[in-house]
Amino acid sequence: MVVLHVARRTKYCPYKRSEDDSVDNDWLDICSLLWDIYFYQGAAPPSDEEILNAFADCLGSAVQEFAENDSIAGADSKSGRPHLILVLDKHAQQIPWECMPCIRDYPVSRVPSISFLQERILAMKTAPMRDTSGSSSNDNVPGVHVSGKQAFFVLNPEGDLHRTQANFEAYLRSAATWNGVVGRRPMNNECEHGLASSDIFLYFGHGGAESYISRSQIRALDRCAVALLLGCSSGQLKLAGEYDALGTATDYLVGGCPALVGNLWDVGDKDIDRFAASMLHAWGLNRYSTESIALKLDCERNPSAPEQPVSLAEAVCLARKACRMSYLTGAAPVVYGIPAYLT
């Protein structure tokens, strides 16, 4: 896997600019937005345009070097595309870097710091997730390997997402080994037990299930499932002054979650349902259910299932194309953690 560290300290270096001025202008707009974020948090503004251009050159060179480096292609991905991990500081994490054209087709995940990444990798090596499929998960692809047979779901807990419930209820209930709740609020410790005893946690509701399991409960878990949190702003980290940004995603990472899908901002139920259906299909969870998802997807937008198993991050990458607003709803979901594969 490849790690790209985006933080305050940057060494400037030139890179070859595109012949298309519009591409350069878009990139400068992104870098200007990032610098504005730092400025509003108390950082000194650039003294002249040359400093901003140098900053754009340096950041662009790092991304372009990754995109053009053929030697790393297929090094750790079953699909032949390397996995990119972004280490973003509390300001840079507000931008959906995953949707930049140069890396939009790559599986990308993010972590808040190098120490989080180290801890996840060590936990992966010392305490792998349970595998009940009968097949060995000790292959050459680095990442966590989880069983698709062990899943817990929470669907429409507040009872107001009728369309989402109609789309996914039959699909979720038909999996013989899956457990969960539909159309009601989870009882005490149901979510906690689902996270601790299952390999996959599916949440279709508002937010990131904060109303049903407290931050302290999540952080105190000895073991945590891969979490797919499809509610509004479930992956958003909020600034806390001089301290690191905090949010539901960091709580899950502290609790031992190896990989998490969350949304950076609020999303509409129709488009995020399309994304969720496509992601579950691409990741391979469909084979554990006897019923199909009721939602009909646009064949042109919905990618076909890959021939080889792919990581959760790559499934998210493929599913962005299913959204009709691919740069609004499609840009909201991000992956935290390390690559996660189904066994």
PLY file of the C-alpha trace (Angstrom):
ply
format ascii 1.0
element vertex 343
property float x
property float y
property float z
element edge 342
property int vertex1
property int vertex2
end_header
0.00 0.00 0.00
1.07 3.60 -0.56
0.89 6.34 2.06
0.58 10.00 1.09
1.08 12.40 3.99
-0.68 15.75 3.55
0.13 18.14 6.39
1.38 21.62 7.13
5.09 21.21 6.53
5.78 21.04 2.82
8.98 21.09 0.82
8.40 22.90 -2.46
9.41 21.23 -5.71
8.33 21.77 -9.33
6.26 19.42 -11.43
5.23 19.38 -15.05
2.06 21.37 -15.51
-0.73 20.19 -17.75
-1.08 21.75 -21.19
-4.73 22.39 -20.31
-4.91 25.65 -18.37
-8.32 24.72 -16.96
-6.78 21.76 -15.15
-4.14 24.02 -13.61
-6.79 26.52 -12.56
-8.89 23.81 -10.91
-5.88 22.56 -9.00
-5.00 26.08 -7.86
-8.60 26.50 -6.68
-8.27 23.36 -4.54
-4.98 24.54 -3.05
-6.43 28.02 -2.42
-9.35 26.44 -0.57
-6.97 24.38 1.55
-4.88 27.46 2.36
-8.06 29.38 3.29
-8.96 26.61 5.75
-5.59 27.04 7.44
-5.96 30.84 7.38
-9.32 30.77 9.17
-7.74 28.57 11.86
-5.06 31.18 12.57
-2.28 30.30 10.11
-0.45 33.12 8.33
-1.78 33.85 4.82
0.60 33.55 1.83
2.57 36.75 1.35
2.35 36.60 -2.44
1.04 34.47 -5.29
4.37 32.74 -5.81
4.12 31.00 -2.43
0.66 29.67 -3.28
1.91 28.48 -6.68
4.87 26.73 -5.03
2.51 25.04 -2.57
0.30 23.88 -5.47
3.37 22.62 -7.35
4.58 20.57 -4.40
1.24 18.99 -3.58
0.52 18.34 -7.23
3.88 16.67 -7.74
3.18 14.21 -4.90
-0.19 13.24 -6.38
1.13 13.09 -9.94
4.08 10.92 -8.88
1.65 8.43 -7.36
-0.59 8.44 -10.45
2.35 7.89 -12.85
4.29 5.32 -10.80
3.71 2.06 -12.69
6.19 0.13 -10.53
3.77 0.02 -7.60
0.71 -0.99 -9.62
-0.71 -4.27 -8.42
1.69 -4.48 -5.50
-1.01 -5.08 -2.92
-4.34 -5.10 -4.70
-6.22 -8.04 -6.15
-7.62 -5.76 -8.85
-4.22 -4.53 -10.03
-4.54 -1.02 -8.58
-2.49 0.07 -5.55
-4.23 1.16 -2.39
-3.53 4.76 -1.37
-3.74 5.80 2.29
-4.03 9.52 3.02
-2.69 10.79 6.33
-4.53 14.09 6.68
-4.25 16.64 9.43
-7.26 18.27 11.07
-7.61 20.93 8.36
-6.84 18.92 5.22
-9.31 16.18 6.21
-12.24 18.49 5.34
-11.59 18.15 1.59
-12.76 15.09 -0.42
-9.33 14.31 -1.89
-10.58 10.89 -3.00
-12.57 12.48 -5.84
-9.70 14.29 -7.52
-9.59 13.05 -11.15
-6.00 11.77 -10.83
-6.87 9.35 -7.98
-10.64 8.97 -8.36
-10.21 5.50 -9.92
-7.90 4.25 -7.15
-8.93 2.63 -3.87
-8.24 5.30 -1.25
-8.64 5.38 2.51
-7.65 7.91 5.14
-6.34 7.88 8.70
-5.95 10.79 11.13
-2.30 10.03 11.90
0.57 7.63 11.27
0.13 6.18 14.76
-3.44 5.14 13.91
-2.16 3.42 10.78
0.58 1.62 12.71
-1.89 0.45 15.33
-4.31 -0.88 12.71
-1.54 -2.79 10.93
-0.24 -4.30 14.17
-3.76 -5.29 15.21
-4.28 -6.88 11.79
-1.18 -9.04 12.23
-1.71 -10.04 15.83
-5.50 -10.45 16.04
-7.08 -11.12 12.62
-10.86 -11.05 12.33
-12.73 -14.32 12.70
-13.05 -16.38 9.53
-15.98 -18.82 9.48
-16.16 -19.31 5.74
-13.96 -22.38 5.73
-11.37 -20.76 3.48
-8.04 -19.39 4.53
-7.72 -15.62 4.75
-3.90 -15.71 4.94
-3.18 -14.73 1.36
-0.60 -12.30 0.02
-2.89 -9.27 -0.10
-2.27 -7.02 2.92
-5.37 -5.94 4.77
-7.99 -7.26 7.13
-10.09 -10.24 5.96
-13.62 -10.52 7.35
-16.42 -13.02 6.99
-19.47 -11.92 5.04
-21.53 -14.45 7.00
-21.18 -12.51 10.24
-23.07 -9.21 9.86
-25.31 -7.05 12.03
-27.60 -4.40 10.49
-29.67 -1.45 11.69
-32.21 -0.30 9.09
-34.39 2.79 9.47
-34.27 2.90 13.29
-36.35 6.10 13.51
-39.04 4.78 11.15
-38.98 7.76 8.77
-36.82 6.38 5.92
-39.58 4.37 4.29
-37.98 4.26 0.85
-34.66 3.03 2.22
-36.42 0.34 4.25
-38.37 -0.81 1.19
-35.15 -1.02 -0.82
-33.05 -3.04 1.65
-35.32 -4.88 4.11
-35.87 -8.07 2.11
-32.20 -8.17 1.13
-30.98 -7.87 4.74
-33.51 -10.25 6.27
-32.91 -13.01 3.71
-29.30 -13.60 4.80
-29.62 -16.59 7.13
-26.64 -15.77 9.34
-27.20 -12.01 9.60
-28.92 -10.37 12.56
-30.29 -6.89 13.08
-33.20 -4.55 13.68
-35.55 -2.96 11.14
-37.96 -0.08 11.63
-37.30 0.39 15.36
-34.71 1.86 17.68
-32.11 -0.68 18.87
-32.52 -1.77 22.48
-29.84 -1.27 25.10
-26.47 -2.71 24.05
-27.80 -4.17 20.77
-25.46 -2.03 18.68
-22.59 -2.64 21.09
-23.13 -6.39 20.89
-23.44 -6.24 17.09
-20.15 -4.37 16.75
-18.31 -6.68 19.14
-19.65 -10.04 17.91
-19.96 -9.50 14.14
-17.45 -8.91 11.40
-19.55 -6.32 9.53
-21.85 -3.60 10.90
-24.38 -2.07 8.44
-26.18 1.11 9.43
-28.94 2.70 7.32
-30.24 5.64 9.34
-29.54 9.20 10.40
-25.99 10.18 11.35
-23.56 7.52 12.49
-25.71 5.67 15.05
-24.66 8.10 17.80
-28.19 7.97 19.26
-27.96 4.22 19.89
-24.42 3.72 21.14
-22.34 6.24 23.06
-18.83 7.35 22.25
-17.54 5.76 25.45
-19.12 2.42 24.54
-17.49 2.46 21.11
-14.08 3.44 22.45
-14.20 0.74 25.13
-14.75 -2.12 22.67
-12.14 -4.88 22.72
-13.05 -5.81 19.17
-14.98 -3.85 16.53
-16.52 -4.88 13.23
-15.93 -3.22 9.87
-18.54 -0.43 9.93
-20.60 0.86 7.01
-22.29 4.02 8.32
-24.48 5.43 5.54
-26.15 8.28 7.42
-25.60 12.01 6.94
-22.19 13.33 8.04
-21.33 10.01 9.67
-17.70 10.37 8.60
-17.33 14.07 9.34
-14.65 15.14 11.81
-15.27 18.42 13.62
-12.53 20.87 14.50
-11.76 21.26 18.20
-9.50 24.30 18.35
-5.88 23.39 19.00
-6.78 19.72 19.43
-7.18 17.13 16.70
-10.50 16.92 14.88
-12.99 14.51 16.45
-16.00 12.58 15.22
-17.75 9.25 15.05
-15.08 7.86 12.74
-12.27 8.47 15.23
-14.34 6.84 17.98
-14.64 3.69 15.89
-10.93 3.71 15.07
-10.07 4.02 18.77
-12.46 1.13 19.45
-10.52 -1.12 17.07
-12.51 -0.75 13.85
-10.19 -1.79 10.99
-12.18 0.00 8.26
-15.14 2.35 8.21
-17.27 3.98 5.51
-18.83 7.34 6.41
-20.11 10.50 4.72
-18.29 13.82 4.98
-21.53 15.82 4.70
-25.31 15.47 4.54
-26.65 13.38 1.65
-30.05 12.63 0.10
-31.60 9.23 0.71
-32.24 8.38 -2.95
-28.68 8.85 -4.16
-27.00 7.36 -1.08
-29.24 4.30 -1.47
-27.92 3.91 -5.01
-24.39 4.21 -3.69
-25.01 1.67 -0.92
-26.58 -0.87 -3.26
-23.69 -0.56 -5.71
-21.05 -0.73 -2.94
-22.52 -3.90 -1.39
-22.70 -5.47 -4.85
-19.12 -4.54 -5.76
-17.71 -5.69 -2.42
-19.40 -9.08 -2.78
-21.95 -9.07 0.06
-24.77 -9.92 -2.35
-23.75 -13.57 -2.44
-24.74 -14.03 1.21
-28.34 -12.95 0.64
-31.05 -14.86 -1.24
-32.99 -11.67 -2.06
-31.76 -8.86 -4.26
-31.89 -5.18 -3.33
-35.20 -3.73 -4.49
-33.58 -0.55 -5.79
-33.16 -0.51 -9.58
-29.86 1.00 -10.64
-28.98 2.66 -13.91
-27.01 0.03 -15.85
-24.78 2.70 -17.37
-23.88 4.12 -13.97
-23.75 0.91 -11.95
-20.46 -0.95 -12.58
-20.49 -4.70 -13.01
-19.12 -6.81 -10.18
-15.33 -7.26 -10.46
-14.08 -10.72 -11.39
-11.59 -10.70 -8.51
-12.44 -9.87 -4.87
-11.79 -6.22 -4.11
-11.25 -4.24 -0.95
-13.95 -2.14 0.67
-12.14 1.01 -0.48
-12.24 -0.16 -4.08
-15.92 -1.05 -3.77
-16.55 2.52 -2.61
-14.50 3.80 -5.54
-16.63 1.81 -8.00
-19.91 2.73 -6.29
-19.39 6.49 -6.69
-20.33 6.09 -10.34
-23.81 4.84 -9.40
-24.74 8.23 -7.92
-26.55 10.66 -10.19
-24.81 13.52 -8.38
-21.39 11.89 -8.53
-19.48 14.95 -7.31
-21.96 15.80 -4.53
-23.40 12.61 -3.08
-20.75 10.49 -4.79
-17.93 12.51 -3.20
-19.34 12.34 0.33
-18.49 8.70 1.24
-14.92 8.09 2.36
-13.13 5.13 3.89
-11.15 5.29 7.13
-8.63 2.61 8.02
-6.89 -0.13 6.07
-8.01 -2.34 3.15
-10.79 -4.76 4.13
-11.60 -7.88 2.09
-14.37 -10.46 2.28
-13.24 -14.05 2.73
0 1
1 2
2 3
3 4
4 5
5 6
6 7
7 8
8 9
9 10
10 11
11 12
12 13
13 14
14 15
15 16
16 17
17 18
18 19
19 20
20 21
21 22
22 23
23 24
24 25
25 26
26 27
27 28
28 29
29 30
30 31
31 32
32 33
33 34
34 35
35 36
36 37
37 38
38 39
39 40
40 41
41 42
42 43
43 44
44 45
45 46
46 47
47 48
48 49
49 50
50 51
51 52
52 53
53 54
54 55
55 56
56 57
57 58
58 59
59 60
60 61
61 62
62 63
63 64
64 65
65 66
66 67
67 68
68 69
69 70
70 71
71 72
72 73
73 74
74 75
75 76
76 77
77 78
78 79
79 80
80 81
81 82
82 83
83 84
84 85
85 86
86 87
87 88
88 89
89 90
90 91
91 92
92 93
93 94
94 95
95 96
96 97
97 98
98 99
99 100
100 101
101 102
102 103
103 104
104 105
105 106
106 107
107 108
108 109
109 110
110 111
111 112
112 113
113 114
114 115
115 116
116 117
117 118
118 119
119 120
120 121
121 122
122 123
123 124
124 125
125 126
126 127
127 128
128 129
129 130
130 131
131 132
132 133
133 134
134 135
135 136
136 137
137 138
138 139
139 140
140 141
141 142
142 143
143 144
144 145
145 146
146 147
147 148
148 149
149 150
150 151
151 152
152 153
153 154
154 155
155 156
156 157
157 158
158 159
159 160
160 161
161 162
162 163
163 164
164 165
165 166
166 167
167 168
168 169
169 170
170 171
171 172
172 173
173 174
174 175
175 176
176 177
177 178
178 179
179 180
180 181
181 182
182 183
183 184
184 185
185 186
186 187
187 188
188 189
189 190
190 191
191 192
192 193
193 194
194 195
195 196
196 197
197 198
198 199
199 200
200 201
201 202
202 203
203 204
204 205
205 206
206 207
207 208
208 209
209 210
210 211
211 212
212 213
213 214
214 215
215 216
216 217
217 218
218 219
219 220
220 221
221 222
222 223
223 224
224 225
225 226
226 227
227 228
228 229
229 230
230 231
231 232
232 233
233 234
234 235
235 236
236 237
237 238
238 239
239 240
240 241
241 242
242 243
243 244
244 245
245 246
246 247
247 248
248 249
249 250
250 251
251 252
252 253
253 254
254 255
255 256
256 257
257 258
258 259
259 260
260 261
261 262
262 263
263 264
264 265
265 266
266 267
267 268
268 269
269 270
270 271
271 272
272 273
273 274
274 275
275 276
276 277
277 278
278 279
279 280
280 281
281 282
282 283
283 284
284 285
285 286
286 287
287 288
288 289
289 290
290 291
291 292
292 293
293 294
294 295
295 296
296 297
297 298
298 299
299 300
300 301
301 302
302 303
303 304
304 305
305 306
306 307
307 308
308 309
309 310
310 311
311 312
312 313
313 314
314 315
315 316
316 317
317 318
318 319
319 320
320 321
321 322
322 323
323 324
324 325
325 326
326 327
327 328
328 329
329 330
330 331
331 332
332 333
333 334
334 335
335 336
336 337
337 338
338 339
339 340
340 341
341 342
